[in-house]
Amino acid sequence: MKATFNSEARKRPVNLTLNEDLVVQVRGLADNLSGVVESLLADYVEHEREQRLAKASTVAATVSMWNAFNAKHGSFADEYSSL
């Protein structure tokens, strides 16, 4: 996966509250807890960006189809409008 963040950016300490049992288990599996969390956060950010882009694309396509329908057939409310 291509990094969508500056991997050379300065590291800064943050305060996290994590389940103690999970931390113990991760420490048994990986030496670098910060690296694991950073990797998971990067995956999460990428996934959320993809989801938001997909939703925006769907909304844009829906609006485009509705506008085309409205241009061809007019609004359903036109026959009831008093304007």
FIKOLZA-1660 file (N, C-alpha, C; in steps of 0.1 Angstrom, whole numbers, plus 5000, padded with zeros to 4 digits):
% residues 83
   i   px   py   pz ch aa at
   1 5008 4988 5000  A  M  N
   1 5000 5000 5000  A  M CA
   1 5009 5012 5000  A  M  C
   2 5005 5022 4992  A  K  N
   2 5013 5034 4991  A  K CA
   2 5010 5043 5003  A  K  C
   3 5020 5048 5009  A  A  N
   3 5018 5057 5021  A  A CA
   3 5011 5070 5016  A  A  C
   4 5000 5074 5023  A  T  N
   4 4994 5086 5020  A  T CA
   4 4997 5097 5030  A  T  C
   5 5008 5095 5037  A  F  N
   5 5012 5105 5047  A  F CA
   5 5027 5106 5046  A  F  C
   6 5032 5116 5052  A  N  N
   6 5047 5119 5051  A  N CA
   6 5053 5109 5062  A  N  C
   7 5059 5099 5057  A  S  N
   7 5066 5089 5066  A  S CA
   7 5078 5095 5073  A  S  C
   8 5083 5106 5067  A  E  N
   8 5095 5112 5073  A  E CA
   8 5092 5123 5083  A  E  C
   9 5079 5126 5085  A  A  N
   9 5075 5136 5095  A  A CA
   9 5080 5133 5109  A  A  C
  10 5082 5144 5116  A  R  N
  10 5087 5142 5130  A  R CA
  10 5077 5134 5138  A  R  C
  11 5082 5125 5146  A  K  N
  11 5074 5117 5156  A  K CA
  11 5071 5126 5168  A  K  C
  12 5059 5124 5174  A  R  N
  12 5056 5131 5186  A  R CA
  12 5049 5122 5195  A  R  C
  13 5051 5124 5208  A  P  N
  13 5044 5115 5217  A  P CA
  13 5030 5118 5219  A  P  C
  14 5021 5108 5220  A  V  N
  14 5007 5110 5222  A  V CA
  14 5003 5101 5234  A  V  C
  15 4992 5104 5240  A  N  N
  15 4988 5097 5251  A  N CA
  15 4976 5088 5247  A  N  C
  16 4977 5075 5248  A  L  N
  16 4967 5066 5244  A  L CA
  16 4963 5057 5256  A  L  C
  17 4951 5054 5257  A  T  N
  17 4946 5045 5267  A  T CA
  17 4942 5032 5260  A  T  C
  18 4950 5021 5263  A  L  N
  18 4947 5008 5256  A  L CA
  18 4945 4997 5266  A  L  C
  19 4937 4987 5262  A  N  N
  19 4935 4976 5270  A  N CA
  19 4948 4969 5274  A  N  C
  20 4950 4967 5287  A  E  N
  20 4963 4962 5292  A  E CA
  20 4965 4948 5286  A  E  C
  21 4955 4939 5286  A  D  N
  21 4957 4926 5281  A  D CA
  21 4961 4926 5266  A  D  C
  22 4955 4935 5258  A  L  N
  22 4959 4936 5244  A  L CA
  22 4974 4941 5243  A  L  C
  23 4978 4950 5251  A  V  N
  23 4991 4955 5250  A  V CA
  23 5001 4944 5253  A  V  C
  24 4998 4936 5263  A  V  N
  24 5007 4924 5267  A  V CA
  24 5008 4915 5255  A  V  C
  25 4996 4912 5249  A  Q  N
  25 4996 4902 5238  A  Q CA
  25 5004 4908 5226  A  Q  C
  26 5003 4921 5223  A  V  N
  26 5010 4927 5212  A  V CA
  26 5025 4927 5215  A  V  C
  27 5029 4930 5227  A  R  N
  27 5043 4930 5230  A  R CA
  27 5049 4916 5228  A  R  C
  28 5041 4906 5230  A  G  N
  28 5046 4892 5227  A  G CA
  28 5047 4889 5213  A  G  C
  29 5041 4897 5204  A  L  N
  29 5041 4894 5190  A  L CA
  29 5050 4904 5182  A  L  C
  30 5051 4916 5187  A  A  N
  30 5059 4926 5180  A  A CA
  30 5067 4934 5190  A  A  C
  31 5079 4938 5186  A  D  N
  31 5088 4946 5195  A  D CA
  31 5084 4961 5195  A  D  C
  32 5078 4966 5184  A  N  N
  32 5075 4980 5183  A  N CA
  32 5060 4983 5183  A  N  C
  33 5055 4985 5195  A  L  N
  33 5040 4988 5196  A  L CA
  33 5037 5001 5188  A  L  C
  34 5045 5011 5189  A  S  N
  34 5042 5024 5182  A  S CA
  34 5042 5021 5167  A  S  C
  35 5050 5013 5161  A  G  N
  35 5050 5010 5147  A  G CA
  35 5038 5002 5143  A  G  C
  36 5033 4993 5152  A  V  N
  36 5021 4986 5149  A  V CA
  36 5009 4996 5149  A  V  C
  37 5008 5004 5159  A  V  N
  37 4997 5014 5159  A  V CA
  37 4998 5023 5147  A  V  C
  38 5009 5028 5144  A  E  N
  38 5011 5037 5133  A  E CA
  38 5006 5031 5120  A  E  C
  39 5010 5018 5118  A  S  N
  39 5006 5011 5106  A  S CA
  39 4991 5009 5105  A  S  C
  40 4985 5005 5116  A  L  N
  40 4970 5004 5117  A  L CA
  40 4963 5017 5115  A  L  C
  41 4968 5028 5120  A  L  N
  41 4962 5041 5118  A  L CA
  41 4963 5045 5103  A  L  C
  42 4975 5042 5097  A  A  N
  42 4976 5045 5082  A  A CA
  42 4966 5037 5074  A  A  C
  43 4964 5025 5077  A  D  N
  43 4955 5016 5070  A  D CA
  43 4940 5022 5072  A  D  C
  44 4937 5026 5084  A  Y  N
  44 4924 5031 5088  A  Y CA
  44 4922 5044 5080  A  Y  C
  45 4931 5053 5079  A  V  N
  45 4930 5066 5072  A  V CA
  45 4928 5063 5057  A  V  C
  46 4935 5054 5051  A  E  N
  46 4934 5051 5037  A  E CA
  46 4920 5045 5035  A  E  C
  47 4915 5036 5043  A  H  N
  47 4902 5030 5041  A  H CA
  47 4891 5040 5042  A  H  C
  48 4892 5049 5052  A  E  N
  48 4882 5059 5054  A  E CA
  48 4882 5069 5042  A  E  C
  49 4893 5072 5037  A  R  N
  49 4894 5081 5025  A  R CA
  49 4887 5074 5013  A  R  C
  50 4890 5061 5011  A  E  N
  50 4884 5054 5000  A  E CA
  50 4869 5053 5001  A  E  C
  51 4864 5051 5013  A  Q  N
  51 4850 5050 5016  A  Q CA
  51 4843 5064 5013  A  Q  C
  52 4850 5075 5018  A  R  N
  52 4844 5088 5015  A  R CA
  52 4844 5092 5001  A  R  C
  53 4854 5088 4994  A  L  N
  53 4855 5091 4979  A  L CA
  53 4844 5083 4972  A  L  C
  54 4842 5070 4976  A  A  N
  54 4832 5062 4969  A  A CA
  54 4818 5068 4972  A  A  C
  55 4816 5072 4984  A  K  N
  55 4803 5078 4988  A  K CA
  55 4800 5091 4980  A  K  C
  56 4811 5099 4979  A  A  N
  56 4810 5112 4972  A  A CA
  56 4807 5109 4957  A  A  C
  57 4813 5099 4952  A  S  N
  57 4811 5095 4938  A  S CA
  57 4797 5090 4935  A  S  C
  58 4792 5082 4945  A  T  N
  58 4778 5078 4944  A  T CA
  58 4768 5089 4944  A  T  C
  59 4770 5098 4954  A  V  N
  59 4762 5110 4955  A  V CA
  59 4762 5118 4942  A  V  C
  60 4774 5121 4937  A  A  N
  60 4775 5129 4925  A  A CA
  60 4768 5122 4913  A  A  C
  61 4769 5109 4912  A  A  N
  61 4762 5102 4901  A  A CA
  61 4747 5102 4903  A  A  C
  62 4742 5101 4915  A  T  N
  62 4728 5102 4918  A  T CA
  62 4722 5116 4915  A  T  C
  63 4729 5126 4919  A  V  N
  63 4725 5140 4916  A  V CA
  63 4725 5142 4900  A  V  C
  64 4735 5137 4894  A  S  N
  64 4736 5139 4879  A  S CA
  64 4724 5132 4872  A  S  C
  65 4721 5119 4877  A  M  N
  65 4709 5112 4871  A  M CA
  65 4696 5119 4874  A  M  C
  66 4695 5124 4886  A  W  N
  66 4682 5131 4890  A  W CA
  66 4681 5144 4881  A  W  C
  67 4692 5152 4880  A  N  N
  67 4691 5164 4872  A  N CA
  67 4688 5161 4857  A  N  C
  68 4693 5150 4852  A  A  N
  68 4690 5146 4838  A  A CA
  68 4676 5143 4837  A  A  C
  69 4670 5135 4846  A  F  N
  69 4656 5131 4846  A  F CA
  69 4648 5144 4847  A  F  C
  70 4651 5153 4856  A  N  N
  70 4644 5165 4858  A  N CA
  70 4644 5174 4845  A  N  C
  71 4655 5175 4839  A  A  N
  71 4656 5182 4826  A  A CA
  71 4647 5176 4815  A  A  C
  72 4646 5163 4815  A  K  N
  72 4639 5157 4805  A  K CA
  72 4624 5156 4808  A  K  C
  73 4620 5154 4820  A  H  N
  73 4606 5152 4824  A  H CA
  73 4600 5162 4832  A  H  C
  74 4608 5171 4838  A  G  N
  74 4603 5181 4847  A  G CA
  74 4601 5175 4861  A  G  C
  75 4597 5184 4870  A  S  N
  75 4595 5180 4884  A  S CA
  75 4582 5174 4886  A  S  C
  76 4580 5164 4895  A  F  N
  76 4567 5158 4898  A  F CA
  76 4558 5169 4904  A  F  C
  77 4563 5179 4910  A  A  N
  77 4555 5189 4917  A  A CA
  77 4550 5200 4907  A  A  C
  78 4555 5200 4895  A  D  N
  78 4552 5211 4886  A  D CA
  78 4537 5211 4883  A  D  C
  79 4530 5200 4882  A  E  N
  79 4516 5200 4879  A  E CA
  79 4507 5205 4891  A  E  C
  80 4514 5205 4903  A  Y  N
  80 4507 5209 4915  A  Y CA
  80 4511 5223 4920  A  Y  C
  81 4521 5228 4914  A  S  N
  81 4526 5241 4918  A  S CA
  81 4516 5253 4915  A  S  C
  82 4515 5262 4924  A  S  N
  82 4507 5274 4922  A  S CA
  82 4515 5285 4918  A  S  C
  83 4528 5283 4916  A  L  N
  83 4537 5294 4912  A  L CA
  83 4537 5297 4897  A  L  C
% end
